[in-house]
């Protein structure tokens, strides 16, 4: 939940991100192969009902294949000066509406099986329908970062039946490791009597998926500055019925 009395810096909306990028054709995404068997994957909790990780969702070979492919896409550098109410973000990105790829990523990677396991007691805000077709690619080079912000929930019409839906959790799939670039979460603000607790730091692991709750219950968080190397990320969101 956003700290009371503090203005929420927010990410750029999907519409404004699309307007800043030249219209792109749908990429010919590489196949999701090879993959780790779903039975060998698990959802690990970093913070209850807030932050989860899935290690080895992508194999090292698949990560390398995707980085090589994504490097060929027409990435756009974010504006250096954010609009009022937006957090400072300095990176290169690509964005596309691609329901077919979102469906492939949801069904083939093992995400669907993991999220919908009967024994899974994690609340994702409803029955998860799949992944947001708004696919984003982020590249952070040395000196680039994403300042403290909250991720918003977005409403959409989902699937062939145009089901009224909304996003509830952010999905980030890290494709590389680098020096710096960690995601830092800030669970509680400082008070007059107590200092703020130490942030929760999620380091980069190539092939690891990070899921964190967004919308009204989103934790303040940031993408730390990359010191050396490159940080490549695939981004989507979990979608549930409204």
C-alpha positions as CSV (number, residue, x, y, z in Angstrom):
1,X,0.0,0.0,0.0
2,X,1.3,3.5,-0.8
3,X,2.5,5.4,2.3
4,X,-0.1,7.8,3.5
5,X,0.4,11.5,2.8
6,X,3.1,10.8,0.1
7,X,2.4,11.5,-3.5
8,X,2.7,8.4,-5.6
9,X,5.3,8.6,-8.4
10,X,3.9,6.3,-11.1
11,X,5.1,4.6,-14.2
12,X,4.3,5.8,-17.6
13,X,0.9,4.5,-18.8
14,X,0.7,1.9,-21.5
15,X,-0.7,4.5,-23.9
16,X,2.0,7.1,-23.4
17,X,4.7,4.4,-23.8
18,X,3.2,3.3,-27.1
19,X,3.1,6.9,-28.4
20,X,6.8,7.4,-27.7
21,X,7.7,4.4,-29.9
22,X,7.4,4.2,-33.7
23,X,4.8,1.7,-34.7
24,X,6.4,-1.7,-34.9
25,X,5.5,-4.9,-36.6
26,X,4.9,-8.0,-34.5
27,X,8.2,-9.8,-33.8
28,X,8.9,-13.3,-34.9
29,X,9.7,-14.5,-31.4
30,X,12.1,-17.3,-30.9
31,X,10.6,-20.6,-29.7
32,X,10.6,-21.2,-26.0
33,X,13.1,-24.0,-26.1
34,X,14.9,-25.5,-24.2
35,X,12.9,-25.2,-21.0
36,X,13.3,-26.7,-17.5
37,X,10.5,-29.4,-16.9
38,X,7.7,-27.7,-15.0
39,X,7.9,-30.3,-12.2
40,X,11.4,-29.0,-11.5
41,X,10.2,-25.4,-11.0
42,X,8.7,-23.8,-7.9
43,X,7.4,-20.5,-6.7
44,X,9.5,-19.2,-3.8
45,X,8.2,-16.5,-1.5
46,X,10.4,-13.5,-0.8
47,X,7.7,-11.5,1.1
48,X,4.3,-13.0,1.8
49,X,1.5,-11.9,-0.6
50,X,3.9,-9.4,-2.2
51,X,7.1,-10.7,-3.8
52,X,7.7,-14.1,-5.4
53,X,10.4,-15.6,-7.6
54,X,10.6,-18.5,-10.0
55,X,14.2,-19.5,-10.6
56,X,15.3,-21.1,-13.9
57,X,12.0,-20.3,-15.7
58,X,14.2,-19.7,-18.7
59,X,17.3,-21.8,-19.3
60,X,20.7,-20.1,-19.9
61,X,20.5,-21.1,-23.6
62,X,17.0,-19.6,-23.9
63,X,18.2,-16.4,-22.2
64,X,21.1,-16.0,-24.7
65,X,18.8,-16.7,-27.6
66,X,16.3,-14.1,-26.5
67,X,18.9,-11.5,-25.8
68,X,20.4,-12.0,-29.3
69,X,16.9,-11.6,-30.8
70,X,15.8,-8.7,-28.6
71,X,19.0,-6.8,-29.6
72,X,17.6,-6.6,-33.1
73,X,14.4,-4.9,-32.1
74,X,14.0,-1.1,-32.6
75,X,14.4,-0.1,-28.9
76,X,13.5,3.5,-27.9
77,X,15.3,5.4,-25.2
78,X,13.1,6.8,-22.5
79,X,12.8,10.6,-22.2
80,X,15.4,12.0,-19.8
81,X,12.9,14.2,-18.0
82,X,9.8,12.5,-16.7
83,X,6.4,14.1,-16.7
84,X,4.9,15.4,-13.5
85,X,4.0,12.5,-11.2
86,X,6.2,10.0,-13.0
87,X,9.4,8.4,-11.7
88,X,12.7,9.0,-13.4
89,X,13.5,6.1,-15.7
90,X,16.5,5.9,-18.0
91,X,16.5,2.8,-20.2
92,X,15.8,1.5,-23.7
93,X,12.6,-0.3,-24.3
94,X,10.3,-1.9,-26.9
95,X,6.6,-2.5,-26.5
96,X,4.1,-4.5,-28.5
97,X,0.5,-5.7,-28.2
98,X,1.0,-9.4,-28.9
99,X,-1.7,-11.8,-27.5
100,X,-0.2,-14.8,-29.3
101,X,3.2,-14.4,-27.6
102,X,1.6,-13.7,-24.2
103,X,-0.4,-16.9,-24.6
104,X,2.7,-18.9,-25.6
105,X,4.7,-17.5,-22.7
106,X,1.9,-18.3,-20.3
107,X,1.3,-21.8,-21.5
108,X,4.7,-23.0,-22.6
109,X,7.0,-21.6,-20.0
110,X,5.4,-23.4,-17.1
111,X,3.9,-20.2,-15.6
112,X,0.3,-21.4,-16.1
113,X,1.0,-24.7,-14.4
114,X,2.8,-23.1,-11.5
115,X,0.3,-20.3,-10.8
116,X,-2.7,-22.6,-11.2
117,X,-1.4,-25.6,-9.1
118,X,-4.2,-26.7,-6.8
119,X,-1.9,-26.7,-3.7
120,X,-0.9,-23.1,-4.5
121,X,-2.3,-20.9,-1.7
122,X,-1.0,-17.6,-3.1
123,X,-3.7,-15.0,-3.9
124,X,-3.3,-13.4,-7.2
125,X,-6.4,-11.3,-6.9
126,X,-8.7,-13.8,-8.6
127,X,-8.5,-16.7,-11.1
128,X,-5.6,-15.9,-13.3
129,X,-6.7,-15.8,-17.0
130,X,-3.2,-15.4,-18.5
131,X,-0.7,-12.7,-19.3
132,X,-1.2,-9.2,-20.4
133,X,-0.7,-9.0,-24.2
134,X,1.1,-5.7,-23.6
135,X,4.6,-7.1,-23.9
136,X,7.5,-4.9,-22.9
137,X,11.3,-5.3,-23.4
138,X,13.7,-3.3,-21.2
139,X,17.5,-2.9,-21.6
140,X,19.5,-1.1,-19.0
141,X,23.1,-0.2,-19.8
142,X,25.7,1.2,-17.3
143,X,24.3,4.4,-15.7
144,X,20.7,3.6,-16.4
145,X,18.0,2.9,-13.7
146,X,14.4,3.2,-12.8
147,X,13.8,5.4,-9.7
148,X,11.4,4.7,-6.9
149,X,7.8,4.2,-8.1
150,X,4.7,2.2,-7.9
151,X,3.3,-0.1,-10.7
152,X,-0.3,0.6,-11.6
153,X,-3.1,-1.9,-12.3
154,X,-4.6,-1.6,-15.8
155,X,-8.0,-2.6,-17.1
156,X,-8.4,-4.4,-20.3
157,X,-10.7,-6.7,-22.4
158,X,-9.0,-10.1,-22.3
159,X,-8.9,-12.9,-24.8
160,X,-11.1,-13.8,-27.8
161,X,-14.2,-13.3,-25.6
162,X,-13.2,-9.8,-24.5
163,X,-13.6,-10.7,-20.8
164,X,-13.5,-7.5,-18.6
165,X,-10.2,-7.9,-16.8
166,X,-7.5,-6.2,-14.9
167,X,-3.8,-6.7,-14.1
168,X,-2.8,-7.6,-10.5
169,X,0.9,-8.7,-10.4
170,X,3.9,-7.5,-12.4
171,X,5.9,-10.2,-14.2
172,X,9.6,-9.5,-14.9
173,X,11.8,-12.2,-16.5
174,X,15.5,-11.4,-16.2
175,X,17.5,-12.6,-19.1
176,X,21.0,-11.5,-18.0
177,X,23.1,-10.8,-14.9
178,X,25.1,-7.6,-14.4
179,X,26.7,-5.5,-11.7
180,X,24.0,-3.4,-10.1
181,X,20.5,-3.4,-11.5
182,X,18.9,-5.1,-8.4
183,X,15.2,-4.5,-7.7
184,X,14.8,-2.9,-4.2
185,X,11.4,-2.9,-2.4
186,X,10.6,-0.6,0.5
187,X,7.9,-2.2,2.6
188,X,7.4,0.7,5.1
189,X,8.2,4.4,5.3
190,X,10.0,6.0,8.1
191,X,8.1,7.5,11.0
192,X,8.9,10.1,13.6
193,X,9.8,7.4,16.1
194,X,11.3,4.7,13.9
195,X,13.6,4.6,10.9
196,X,12.4,2.8,7.8
197,X,13.3,-0.9,7.7
198,X,16.0,-2.0,5.4
199,X,14.8,-2.5,1.8
200,X,14.2,-6.0,0.4
201,X,16.7,-6.5,-2.4
202,X,16.1,-9.0,-5.2
203,X,19.3,-9.6,-7.1
204,X,19.5,-10.5,-10.8
205,X,19.6,-14.1,-11.9
206,X,19.5,-14.9,-15.6
207,X,16.3,-16.9,-16.3
208,X,14.6,-15.9,-13.0
209,X,11.0,-14.6,-13.0
210,X,10.1,-12.0,-10.4
211,X,6.4,-11.5,-9.6
212,X,5.3,-8.7,-7.4
213,X,1.9,-7.3,-6.5
214,X,0.9,-4.0,-8.1
215,X,-2.0,-1.5,-8.0
216,X,-3.3,-0.2,-4.7
217,X,-1.2,-2.8,-2.7
218,X,2.1,-2.2,-4.7
219,X,5.2,-1.7,-2.6
220,X,7.4,1.3,-3.4
221,X,10.3,-0.1,-5.4
222,X,13.1,0.8,-7.8
223,X,15.5,-0.7,-10.3
224,X,19.0,0.1,-9.1
225,X,21.5,1.7,-11.4
226,X,23.4,-0.8,-13.6
227,X,27.2,-0.5,-12.9
228,X,28.5,-2.7,-15.6
229,X,27.1,-5.1,-18.2
230,X,23.6,-5.0,-19.5
231,X,20.3,-5.8,-17.8
232,X,17.7,-7.3,-20.2
233,X,14.1,-7.9,-19.0
234,X,10.9,-9.2,-20.4
235,X,7.8,-7.7,-18.8
236,X,4.1,-8.6,-18.7
237,X,1.5,-8.9,-15.9
238,X,-0.9,-11.4,-14.5
239,X,-4.5,-10.8,-15.6
240,X,-7.7,-11.7,-13.6
241,X,-11.4,-11.0,-14.2
242,X,-12.8,-7.7,-13.0
